[in-house]
């Protein structure tokens, strides 16, 4: 930037603290939190922002013109990726830098409207749940594939004889297929546990705010996917 041009001010709705955080705070909290957010939360957080923007329009909370501008910037950032964000470690989390990006593009009067009717707390929890949900689904596929392999091998080795063992000593003879079935049973138990974990994280805490209800409309909550989520191609938040 040439010296005769004034520096572009950094715009944020959250920079109430005028002094930068101590280096110890950056090293121990801000930097690890932001790195984890970029690695695990960016994709999910962008989906949440898009869904929330459409909800604000559908509920008549924010006007169509503002929402159209917000969605355009969100899609631009989603395509560019987190490397488009300017990270200076004055903010504590990924969301703050995404918000700054939007506000710098659109100004606080328009860009600031995206955060209407929600808290960073429910957004943060939801983005982590989306990340965990993706990981759990991948693990369930792997575990299910392993169990299928064990069952197929067990069927092939019904008549393959091997010694059973008790405290490392030979015991009564068993079939290798029987042994593989026991391993398959253990893997099936792991599948049930992962499925239970998926059921716990596959629920949306959006709109519950930090400690009280954040809703600005009278639309009821439901465990079913909201219509604006479906229109964006997301099966469930």
DADABEL-V588022 format. One record per residue. BURIAL is 1 if it has 16 or more other C-alpha atoms within 10 Angstrom, else 0. D_FIRST is the distance of its C-alpha to the first C-alpha in whole Angstrom. Layout:
burial	d_first
BURIAL	D_FIRST
BURIAL	D_FIRST
This chain:
burial	d_first
0	0
0	4
0	7
0	9
0	7
0	9
0	8
0	10
0	13
0	15
1	18
1	21
0	25
0	26
0	24
0	27
0	27
0	24
0	24
0	23
0	26
0	28
0	27
0	31
0	30
1	27
0	29
0	32
0	31
1	28
1	27
0	30
1	30
1	27
0	28
0	31
1	30
1	27
0	30
1	33
1	32
1	29
1	32
1	34
1	32
1	30
1	34
1	35
1	32
1	33
1	37
1	36
1	34
1	37
1	40
1	38
1	39
0	42
0	43
0	42
0	40
1	36
0	36
0	36
0	33
1	31
1	32
0	31
0	28
1	28
1	29
0	27
1	24
1	26
0	27
0	24
1	23
1	26
0	26
0	22
0	24
1	23
0	20
0	18
0	18
0	16
1	18
0	18
1	22
1	22
1	24
1	27
1	28
1	26
1	27
1	25
1	22
1	23
1	24
1	21
1	19
1	22
1	21
1	18
0	19
1	22
0	22
1	24
0	27
1	27
1	26
1	27
1	31
1	31
0	32
0	35
1	38
1	37
1	36
0	34
0	37
1	39
1	36
1	35
0	39
1	39
1	36
1	38
1	41
1	39
1	38
1	42
1	43
0	42
0	43
1	46
0	47
0	46
0	48
1	51
0	51
0	51
1	54
1	56
0	55
1	57
1	60
0	60
0	61
1	63
1	65
0	65
0	66
1	69
0	71
0	71
1	72
1	75
0	78
0	76
0	77
1	76
0	77
0	76
0	75
0	75
0	74
0	73
0	77
0	78
0	80
0	81
0	80
1	77
1	76
1	72
1	71
1	72
1	70
1	67
1	68
0	68
1	64
1	63
0	65
0	62
1	59
1	60
0	60
0	57
1	56
0	58
0	56
1	52
0	53
0	54
0	51
1	49
0	51
0	50
1	46
1	47
1	47
1	44
1	44
1	41
1	42
1	44
1	41
0	41
0	44
0	46
0	46
1	42
1	44
0	43
0	46
0	49
0	49
0	51
0	49
0	51
0	51
0	51
0	47
1	46
0	46
1	42
1	42
0	44
0	42
0	39
0	41
0	41
0	45
0	44
1	42
